[in-house]
Amino acid sequence: MFYKHWKKLALSLTTFFWTSCTSENATQPLYGVYCPPEGCADSEISSSSEAAPISSSSNESIAASSSSIVESSSSVKETPSSSSIRTTSSSSLPGNRANDKVYQMAKDPSISCELYQIFASTGKCLDDEDRREWNEMRKKMLEENQTRTLAELDSLEDENDLRIEYDEPLYGVRAYSCTHHEIITHQYFNCSNNEQYNVGSVYRDSNDVDALFIDDTENKLYTKKEFQAKYPEKYISSSSKEPESSNSVPPPSPLCQKTDFTSTEEMQKVFDKQITNLIDSVKTAKGDSLSKEQSNCISNADYRTRNYSDRYASTAVLAKKQICDGDTIVNPRYQEKLDIQKNYVQKSIDRCFGAKSNEP
């Protein structure tokens, strides 16, 4: 039910929570939970000001284990419930009341339980993880599309704001600021029989056989076996359900997908090859007629365009192929990126010979 050392971990979480709140950035994030500058006493993450008391003997364990709290919880978003060990000291766990309800044990109504919850920030920024998950989701949406128009697919592709300017450096680079910090959450029942139980969930499998499941219709608590017997439909495997009709929404015309995704590293190699080929071609064509001034100018153009192109190569989601109604072509958005970079390099070379490019 709880980890053997859950008591110490939970107490340490509280200490770390209050400490992290005082150093949190005052700027409100776009999403997630944060501590305001004035502290977390009135923070939205706590739905009640009534907290479970902490015994004085427990305070000694806080100092002993608080130094390891960041390391032990940095990769955890939700405290798992895999242990069947029951914590019997109802005053040893911190936390706030999750609601004002009082639940009765279905098998023994004389036992009442209250739902408590613990929130603690680890200080870890989840922006990179969120971005990776969103990029993978976008790739799947592009590859498996059955309902989106081609214009909608285009809008799902590379959201990179970097662009090549012929007379100025690349724009669109934003100052980094974390918008989503990791919050450890845990819910448990504090019961009148002086025992505590984890909260069961039909959405995740757990080895905690003593976890209790909430029936909100009657404010009662059931074991997993009891809950399964009462609500068998909640445990039907998703693979056994009837698939949703794919004909509920008519497919767009043309029906397109995008696949064969490139990466920043691959784009950098493609751009480097384009630059090398263009410069070598000019040097070969000019031969001995190339002046020292022109040669120096080309060398500068080589360095400058590689520097800018490396940044322009930054790519999150960009497909190399586009398939519409079974016909496969080069993805226009991928080709456009190649053309823009090539024209930029060509114009930089043309300037060395006083030539004017037709590109705007």
Salt bridges, closest charged atoms under 4 A:
GLU24 OE2 - HIS181 NE2 3.61
GLU78 OE2 - ARG204 NH1 3.26
GLU114 OE2 - ARG97 NH1 3.35
ASP128 OD1 - ARG131 NH1 2.82
GLU129 OE2 - LYS77 NZ 2.75
ASP130 OD2 - HIS180 ND1 2.42
GLU136 OE2 - LYS139 NZ 3.67
ASP154 OD1 - LYS258 NZ 2.51
GLU157 OE1 - LYS258 NZ 2.65
GLU157 OE1 - ARG333 NE 3.38
GLU159 OE2 - ARG138 NH1 3.89
ASP161 OD2 - ARG174 NH2 2.40
GLU165 OE2 - ARG163 NE 2.86
ASP167 OD1 - ARG351 NH2 2.47
GLU195 OE1 - ARG86 NH1 2.63
ASP205 OD1 - LYS224 NZ 3.30
ASP210 OD2 - ARG86 NH2 3.60
ASP215 OD2 - LYS230 NZ 2.85
ASP216 OD1 - LYS101 NZ 3.55
GLU218 OE2 - LYS230 NZ 2.58
ASP260 OD1 - LYS320 NZ 3.89
GLU266 OE2 - LYS320 NZ 2.70
ASP272 OD1 - ARG306 NH1 3.42
ASP302 OD1 - ARG306 NE 2.47
